[in-house]
Amino acid sequence: MTETPDAFADRIAARFDIPAELEPPSRELQDLLTARHAALGEPLDPAEVERISSGLGLVTLVERIYAELLGYCPPALQQFCRDHVRVRGVRSIAIEGAVYSSGSGSYAVIVTTSLMILLSKIKKFVFAENHLDQVVYFNRRPAQELTAELARAIVYEIAANFRAGEARGPIVMLDERGSQVVHGMLDFQEGFIVGHELGHLLADHLLRSMLANGLHSSFGSPSHRSEYLADIIGYQLARRRDFDHDGPEPSLETRMGIEIARISSVCEFFEILELAVPGATETHPAPSDRIANVLATVYGEHFGAHYNAVRRQEIATFDWAPQFAIGVKPSFMGRLVHAMLTNERQIATMLRELAERGPTVLADIAARGAAKGNDPRPPDRPSPD
């Protein structure tokens, strides 16, 4: 009897279900949270505090983000995922985000809470390092005694804990203004994490086709190429989810500001990941190479070059506005991913034939496209698509 997608996902999730030991919030922190929610007219349920402290809140978050991302996918991909894919947020000490295939048509997307906790904890202290006046609580000493040097040391401490398999670290709380900024960046970064795993569903299939020739041979092993392509798809999905469709068309300055915020968020995500996984592994490229590739592919080679120049300390700080002034010039693979996520007929054909005939059919689809001279055009400006 064929295993259902739900049964398969539950079986895979059970392998990781070793809850991380989370430090419960202190009474002082609970009081601060309760007061903030009361001021916003959103009373905090004590049961909700307990649920969040146990990690169950992050489990729900993973599944909510997946549902939101899927809403911005072509209908054919939405249907494919409803029929074949299940996502599980799992309380675990492992830092894991992965897609598993049953071999019989079912896929399980696993994202562990430790990965989300690592991101959240480090992000807050990175922000606090440069905005000490917005820190209202620090569990190790009075908030006013937190210094930039101590905040940076704690960032490295948290990363070391997670590398040792311990999902723990100090707790910091920011004022409402700081919390809003951090939440906005975290929301985009968390969307990218889940979008990356969803991207693997398409990346692994595309890499079997002739279309994957758009990836340079220097990208290394098939697993590295798969990660690079999943990054691109995940980033584009996160951008689509992040776009506000309500209200009038924003000005060029506003659109550019939004894009710069997205770039800053994804750069910071990979810098945080680099603290936990400093270099390349057998299955994953180095985080610094991954973000440079995302920028070069989605926006143009000059964006990737600018990132690398700052990393090499040839330039003091990132300045993305001049890069946008040069223009947005996505690579072939960037144009391909954009077209795939917006062309319902193309993706429907791919998924239908994939389900009927298996992944090798993609080479035939690519060959037909090449024979017709298909050339997905780049967008003439930054867009949510």
C-alpha positions in Angstrom: 0.0 0.0 0.0 1.4 3.4 -1.0 2.2 5.7 1.9 0.1 8.9 2.0 1.9 12.3 2.0 0.7 12.9 5.5 1.9 9.5 6.8 5.3 10.0 5.0 5.8 13.5 6.5 4.9 12.3 10.0 7.3 9.4 9.7 10.2 11.7 8.6 9.3 14.3 11.3 9.5 11.7 14.0 13.2 11.2 13.3 13.9 14.8 14.4 11.4 15.2 17.2 13.8 15.7 20.0 12.7 19.0 21.6 15.4 21.5 22.3 15.7 22.6 25.9 14.4 26.2 25.8 15.0 28.6 28.7 11.6 29.6 30.1 10.9 33.4 30.1 11.5 35.1 33.5 8.7 36.7 35.4 10.1 40.1 34.5 10.0 39.3 30.8 6.5 37.9 31.0 5.4 41.1 32.7 7.0 43.2 30.0 5.3 41.1 27.2 2.0 41.2 29.0 2.2 45.0 29.4 3.1 45.5 25.7 0.3 43.4 24.4 -2.2 45.1 26.8 -1.1 48.5 25.4 -1.8 47.2 21.9 -5.2 46.0 22.9 -4.2 42.4 22.4 -4.2 40.7 25.9 -1.6 37.9 26.1 -3.0 34.5 27.1 -0.7 32.7 29.6 -1.4 29.5 27.7 0.0 31.2 24.6 3.2 32.2 26.5 3.6 28.5 27.5 3.0 27.3 23.9 5.6 29.7 22.5 8.1 28.8 25.2 7.8 25.1 24.4 8.6 25.7 20.7 5.1 24.9 19.4 4.7 28.5 18.3 7.6 28.0 15.8 6.1 24.8 14.6 2.9 26.7 13.7 5.0 29.5 12.2 6.7 27.2 9.7 3.4 25.8 8.5 1.8 29.2 8.3 4.7 30.7 6.2 4.5 27.7 3.9 0.8 28.2 3.3 1.4 31.9 2.6 4.2 31.2 0.1 2.1 28.7 -1.7 -0.5 31.3 -2.2 1.9 33.2 -4.4 2.8 30.2 -6.6 1.2 29.3 -9.9 -2.1 27.4 -9.4 -0.5 24.2 -10.9 2.2 24.2 -8.3 -0.3 24.9 -5.6 -2.3 21.8 -6.7 0.9 19.7 -7.0 1.8 20.6 -3.4 -1.7 19.9 -2.1 -1.6 16.5 -3.7 2.0 15.5 -3.0 3.8 17.7 -0.4 3.5 18.1 3.3 5.4 20.6 5.5 6.3 19.9 9.1 7.9 22.3 11.6 9.6 20.0 14.1 10.9 20.8 17.6 14.4 19.5 17.5 18.0 20.2 18.6 19.1 19.7 15.0 19.6 22.8 12.7 17.7 21.3 9.7 15.9 22.4 6.7 15.4 19.7 4.0 13.1 18.1 1.5 12.6 14.3 1.6 11.1 12.2 -1.2 9.3 8.9 -0.6 10.2 7.6 -4.0 6.5 7.1 -4.7 5.3 10.6 -5.3 5.2 12.1 -1.7 7.5 14.9 -0.4 8.1 16.0 3.1 9.5 19.5 3.8 11.2 19.6 7.3 12.2 22.8 9.1 13.4 22.5 12.7 12.7 25.0 15.4 16.4 25.2 16.3 17.1 26.8 12.9 14.4 29.4 13.6 15.6 30.0 17.2 19.2 30.4 16.0 18.1 33.0 13.5 15.8 34.9 16.0 18.3 35.0 18.9 21.3 36.1 16.8 19.2 38.7 14.9 18.1 40.4 18.0 21.6 40.7 19.4 22.9 41.9 16.1 20.3 44.6 16.1 20.9 45.4 19.8 24.7 45.8 19.1 23.9 48.9 17.0 20.8 50.1 18.9 21.5 49.8 22.6 19.0 52.5 23.4 16.2 50.2 22.2 17.0 47.4 24.6 14.5 47.1 27.4 15.4 43.7 28.9 18.5 41.6 29.1 18.3 38.4 31.3 22.0 38.5 32.4 22.2 42.0 33.8 20.3 45.3 33.8 19.5 46.3 30.2 21.5 49.5 30.4 24.6 47.5 31.1 24.5 45.7 27.7 27.3 47.1 25.6 28.0 46.7 21.8 31.1 44.6 22.7 29.0 42.3 24.9 26.3 42.0 22.3 28.8 40.9 19.7 30.4 38.4 22.1 26.9 36.9 22.8 26.3 36.5 19.0 29.4 34.3 18.9 28.4 32.5 22.1 25.0 31.6 20.7 26.5 30.4 17.4 28.9 28.2 19.4 26.1 26.8 21.4 24.1 25.8 18.3 27.2 24.2 16.7 27.4 22.1 19.8 23.8 21.1 19.5 22.5 23.3 22.2 19.6 25.6 21.2 20.2 28.1 23.9 21.5 31.6 24.6 20.8 34.8 26.5 17.5 36.6 26.0 17.1 40.3 25.0 13.9 42.3 24.5 13.7 45.4 22.4 11.3 48.3 22.6 8.3 48.4 20.3 10.1 50.3 17.5 13.1 48.0 17.5 10.8 44.9 17.7 8.9 46.0 14.6 12.2 46.4 12.6 13.5 43.1 13.8 10.2 41.4 13.2 10.0 42.7 9.6 13.5 41.4 8.7 12.9 38.1 10.6 9.6 37.6 8.7 11.4 37.9 5.4 14.3 35.7 6.5 11.9 33.0 7.8 10.0 33.2 4.5 13.3 32.6 2.7 14.1 29.6 4.8 10.7 27.9 3.9 10.8 29.2 0.4 14.3 27.7 -0.1 12.9 24.2 0.8 9.9 24.7 -1.4 12.4 25.7 -4.1 14.1 22.3 -3.9 11.0 20.7 -5.2 11.5 22.6 -8.5 15.3 23.0 -8.4 16.1 19.3 -8.4 13.8 18.7 -11.4 15.2 21.7 -13.3 18.8 20.5 -12.8 17.9 17.3 -14.6 17.0 19.3 -17.7 18.9 21.1 -20.4 17.7 24.4 -18.9 20.2 24.0 -16.1 23.0 24.9 -18.5 22.3 28.4 -17.3 24.2 27.5 -14.1 28.0 28.0 -14.5 30.1 24.8 -14.2 32.1 26.5 -11.5 29.1 26.0 -9.2 30.5 22.6 -8.4 28.7 19.4 -7.5 25.1 18.6 -8.3 24.1 19.1 -4.7 25.8 22.5 -4.6 24.0 23.5 -7.9 20.7 22.4 -6.3 21.3 24.6 -3.3 22.1 27.6 -5.5 19.0 27.2 -7.5 16.8 26.6 -4.5 18.2 29.8 -3.0 17.1 31.7 -6.1 13.6 30.2 -6.1 13.2 30.7 -2.4 14.3 34.3 -2.6 11.8 35.0 -5.4 9.0 33.3 -3.4 9.9 35.4 -0.3 9.8 38.6 -2.4 6.4 37.7 -3.8 5.1 37.0 -0.2 6.6 40.2 1.0 5.0 42.4 -1.6 2.0 44.5 -0.4 -0.7 44.3 -3.2 -3.0 46.8 -1.5 -3.0 50.5 -2.1 -1.6 52.6 -5.0 1.5 51.8 -7.0 4.5 52.8 -4.8 7.0 55.3 -6.1 10.3 54.3 -7.6 12.1 55.4 -4.5 9.7 53.3 -2.3 10.2 50.3 -4.5 13.9 50.6 -4.4 13.8 51.0 -0.6 11.8 47.8 -0.3 14.3 45.9 -2.5 17.2 47.2 -0.5 15.5 46.0 2.7 15.1 42.6 1.2 18.7 42.5 0.1 19.8 43.5 3.5 17.6 40.8 5.1 18.9 38.0 3.0 22.5 39.1 3.3 22.1 39.2 7.1 20.5 35.7 7.0 23.5 34.2 5.3 25.9 36.0 7.6 24.1 34.5 10.6 24.2 31.1 8.9 27.9 31.5 8.4 28.4 31.8 12.1 26.9 28.4 12.5 28.3 26.8 9.4 31.5 28.9 8.5 32.4 27.2 5.1 31.3 24.9 2.4 30.3 21.4 3.1 29.9 18.4 0.9 26.2 19.2 0.4 26.1 23.0 0.7 28.2 25.8 -0.7 29.7 28.4 1.6 27.1 30.9 2.8 29.1 33.9 1.4 29.1 32.2 -2.0 25.4 31.5 -1.8 24.3 35.1 -1.2 26.7 36.5 -3.8 25.1 34.1 -6.3 21.5 35.1 -5.3 22.4 38.8 -5.8 24.2 38.2 -9.1 21.4 36.0 -10.5 18.4 38.1 -9.4 19.7 41.6 -9.8 22.9 41.4 -11.9 26.6 40.6 -11.7 27.4 44.1 -10.4 25.3 43.3 -7.2 27.3 40.2 -6.5 30.6 42.0 -7.2 29.6 44.8 -4.8 28.8 42.2 -2.0 32.2 40.5 -2.6 34.0 43.8 -2.6 32.6 44.6 0.9 33.4 41.1 2.1 37.1 41.6 0.9 37.1 45.0 2.7 37.8 46.8 -0.5 34.7 48.9 0.3 33.7 49.9 3.8 29.9 49.4 3.7 27.1 48.2 1.5 25.5 50.8 -0.7 22.9 49.3 -2.9 21.3 52.4 -4.4 24.2 53.0 -6.9 23.9 49.4 -8.0 20.2 50.0 -8.8 21.2 53.1 -10.7 23.3 50.9 -13.0 20.2 48.8 -13.6 18.7 45.4 -12.7 20.2 42.8 -15.1 19.2 39.3 -14.0 21.1 36.4 -15.4 19.7 33.7 -17.7 18.8 31.6 -14.6 17.3 34.6 -12.9 15.1 35.2 -15.9 14.2 31.5 -16.1 13.1 31.3 -12.5 11.1 34.5 -12.9 9.3 33.1 -16.0 8.7 29.7 -14.3 7.0 31.3 -11.3 4.8 33.5 -13.4 4.1 31.3 -16.4 1.2 29.0 -15.5 1.2 27.0 -18.7 4.9 26.3 -18.5 4.9 25.1 -14.9 1.6 23.2 -15.4 3.2 21.3 -18.3 6.3 20.5 -16.3 4.3 19.2 -13.3 1.8 17.2 -15.3 4.4 15.4 -17.4 6.6 15.0 -14.3 3.8 13.2 -12.5 3.0 11.1 -15.5 6.4 10.2 -16.9 9.0 11.0 -14.3 11.8 13.6 -14.1 13.7 12.6 -17.3 10.8 14.1 -19.3 12.2 17.5 -18.4 15.0 17.2 -20.9 12.4 16.8 -23.6 10.4 19.8 -22.4 13.6 21.9 -22.4 14.6 20.7 -25.9 11.1 21.7 -27.2 11.6 25.1 -25.6 15.0 25.5 -27.1 13.8 24.5 -30.6 11.1 27.3 -30.3 13.7 29.8 -29.3 12.2 30.6 -26.0 14.0 33.4 -24.1 12.3 34.6 -20.9 12.7 38.4 -20.8 14.0 40.1 -17.6 11.7 42.4 -15.8 12.4 46.1 -16.6 12.3 47.0 -12.9 12.3 45.4 -9.5 8.9 43.7 -9.0 7.3 41.2 -6.6 7.3 38.5 -9.3 
